[in-house]
């Protein structure tokens, strides 16, 4: 994928998408800002799920550390 982005076609595609996103944002600013509160509310559960993904491993890691200290 990174080889494609470094090619001439990839650079042109990225530049076109950036320009299109800029003009879309400029022309539809009211719509973007109108949806922003709802987007933030929808983003909260997703962030919660992904940010707490590794929490189940912490308790096992702490138990292994403490059990290793007892054996010494």
Phi, psi and omega in degrees: 000318181292332176294323178294318181293335179275346179285166180298319179296318180295319179295318179296318179297314179297317179297317179298316180295322179294316179295318179296318178296320178300308181292327176295319179292318181295316184282335185237038182300318181298321179291319181295314180289334177289330181270343186304315178299321179290323177296320178295320178295323178287333181285332182302310179296323179296315178297321179299315181295314184283329181283332180261016183298320186265009185292333181291339181277342183293318183294320178292324180293318179295320179296320179294322179294315182291322179292329177291328179287327181291329183285338183286000000 
